[in-house]
Amino acid sequence: MLTDAQHLALKKLRDHGGEGVIDKHGKVVASGERLLGLEPVTWLRLITTGHIEVRGDLRIGITAKGRDALAAAPGLKVNPHGIQGSSHQQPARHAGAE
C-alpha cells in the first residue's frame, strides 16, 4: 500500500513521461521540469518497494508494479486508532469526573 506522498510522486512522474533524472539536490527532474514538493526519501522508498526502478546513472522510471498501483482504485482510509475489538469496554463515567 502506498502512502499519499508515494502515490503523488508516482502520479507526477507518470504525468511527466514516466522517467526522470535525480539532480544533485535529490530532486527528480522529468520532461525538463523539477518535480517539487516531494522528499528524496519518497523516491528511495518507491525504489525499494519496486514501484520505480533505476535505469542508469541517476535515471529512474516507473515499473509495471508502479503503473498497476496508479491504476488501482484508492482504498478506504482507516484511522487505526479508531479500530476497536469486540472485547473493548467503554471507560466508566464517574459522577463529577468531567
LINMOLIN-V967463 format. One line per field, one symbol per residue. ss: DSSP state (a for helix, b for strand, c for the rest). phi: phi as a letter, one per 20 degrees, with the letter a starting at -180 (. if undefined). psi: psi as a letter, one per 30 degrees, with the letter a starting at -180 (. if undefined). A space follows every 10 residues. Layout:
ss->???
phi->???
psi->???
This chain:
ss->cccaaaaaaa aaaaacccbb bbcccccbbb ccbbccccca aaaaaaaaac cbbbccccbb bbcaaaaaaa acccccccca aacccccccc cccccccc
phi->.effffffff fffffdoncb ceefeneddc lmcfeenceg ffffffffen eccedpfldc bfefffffff ffffefecef feecffefdf ffddgnef
psi->kkleeeeeee eeeefhffll kkafgglkkk hgkkjlgkke feeeeeeffg fklkgajgkl lkleeeeeee fkkklkkkjf ffkklfgkkk kkkkkgf.
